[in-house]
Amino acid sequence: MAKKNNKSEINKVKKEIKMYAKDRHAHKIGYAMIVVINAVMIWAVSNILSWHIPFLQDSFVSLQWIFTLSFLAVIVGHLLMLIHDTKWFHGFVRLITNSFSFITLISLFFIFPFDFSAYTSFNWTGFIKIILIICILGSAVGIITEFFQLIFRSDYRQAKE
């Protein structure tokens, strides 16, 4: 009877290891995809003014560096997570990238390089500003949440030790 229980326990552990390996592999694929997407976003932000988008003003130039910096932070964070993928480090990377996003969104809100005056059928300026405010608030909540999770969550603290 004890032998059967041992086999059962061994099979359970084997299944858990397989699931863990699959999960880690899926995470690594996700991290790699995020790196590629953000590299494309850096290219897009660098070239967007040459696309002559009618409502985008030349003042967008003053935001390009902060967008690029934010995308680079995401790239570096996810490249590091490919190497060191723990809950604590993942939370730390999210805290940093959320902070960069917050600063980028605040800058976008105040510089607001959009001119929707040609589109009078709808108040696009007000709509986009409301969306930006919602994104800023969501980003702030993300920063606060990650900060407190890094401090108070026991599984984060144990993983760090």
VENDA-V130195 format. One record per residue. RES is the residue in one letter. SS is DSSP state (H for helix, E for strand, L for the rest). PSI is psi as a letter, one per 20 degrees, with the letter a starting at -180 (none if undefined). D_LAST is the distance of its C-alpha to the last C-alpha in Angstrom with 2 decimals. Layout:
res,ss,psi,d_last
RES,SS,PSI,D_LAST
RES,SS,PSI,D_LAST
This chain:
res,ss,psi,d_last
M,L,g,38.76
A,H,h,35.50
K,H,h,35.76
K,H,g,36.10
N,H,g,32.99
N,H,g,31.00
K,H,g,32.43
S,H,g,31.64
E,H,g,27.99
I,H,g,27.80
N,H,h,29.43
K,H,g,27.02
V,H,g,24.02
K,H,g,25.96
K,H,g,26.68
E,H,h,23.08
I,H,g,22.11
K,H,g,25.09
M,H,g,24.25
Y,H,g,20.66
A,H,g,22.17
K,H,g,24.82
D,H,g,22.46
R,H,g,20.37
H,H,g,23.76
A,H,g,25.05
H,H,g,22.13
K,H,h,22.77
I,H,g,26.46
G,H,g,25.84
Y,H,g,23.81
A,H,g,26.64
M,H,h,29.25
I,H,h,27.70
V,H,g,27.80
V,H,g,31.46
I,H,g,32.45
N,H,h,31.11
A,H,g,32.90
V,H,h,36.05
M,H,h,35.53
I,H,g,35.43
W,H,g,38.68
A,H,g,40.18
V,H,h,39.40
S,H,h,40.89
N,H,i,44.04
I,H,h,44.59
L,H,h,47.29
S,H,i,49.38
W,H,i,49.58
H,L,l,51.79
I,L,p,50.35
P,L,h,53.01
F,L,i,50.86
L,E,p,48.31
Q,L,r,49.34
D,H,i,48.96
S,H,i,46.62
F,H,h,43.89
V,H,h,43.74
S,H,i,42.04
L,H,i,39.18
Q,H,g,38.68
W,H,h,36.28
I,H,h,33.91
F,H,g,34.05
T,H,g,33.39
L,H,g,30.44
S,H,g,28.96
F,H,h,29.54
L,H,h,28.08
A,H,g,24.84
V,H,g,24.67
I,H,g,25.58
V,H,g,23.01
G,H,g,20.20
H,H,h,21.32
L,H,g,21.89
L,H,h,18.32
M,H,h,17.27
L,H,h,19.64
I,H,g,17.49
H,L,n,13.91
D,L,n,14.21
T,L,r,11.21
K,H,g,11.84
W,H,g,9.77
F,H,h,11.57
H,H,g,14.72
G,H,h,14.75
F,H,g,14.36
V,H,g,17.21
R,H,h,19.26
L,H,g,19.00
I,H,g,20.32
T,H,h,22.95
N,H,h,24.10
S,H,g,24.62
F,H,g,26.73
S,H,g,28.64
F,H,g,29.34
I,H,g,30.79
T,H,g,32.78
L,H,g,34.21
I,H,g,35.19
S,H,g,36.92
L,H,h,38.67
F,H,g,39.86
F,H,h,41.36
I,H,h,42.85
F,L,m,43.88
P,L,k,45.58
F,E,q,47.53
D,L,o,51.23
F,L,k,52.35
S,L,h,55.83
A,L,i,57.50
Y,L,n,56.05
T,L,i,57.89
S,L,i,57.85
F,L,q,54.39
N,L,m,52.37
W,H,h,49.71
T,H,g,48.56
G,H,g,47.84
F,H,g,46.22
I,H,h,43.86
K,H,h,42.98
I,H,g,42.15
I,H,g,39.95
L,H,g,38.18
I,H,g,37.68
I,H,g,36.19
C,H,g,33.82
I,H,g,32.87
L,H,g,32.19
G,H,g,30.16
S,H,g,28.10
A,H,g,27.60
V,H,g,26.52
G,H,g,24.00
I,H,g,22.56
I,H,g,22.43
T,H,g,20.96
E,H,h,18.11
F,H,g,17.45
F,H,h,17.39
Q,H,h,15.35
L,H,h,12.54
I,H,g,12.91
F,H,h,13.91
R,L,p,12.95
S,H,h,10.83
D,H,h,10.21
Y,H,g,9.02
R,H,g,6.58
Q,H,h,5.35
A,H,h,5.57
K,H,h,3.81
E,L,none,0.00
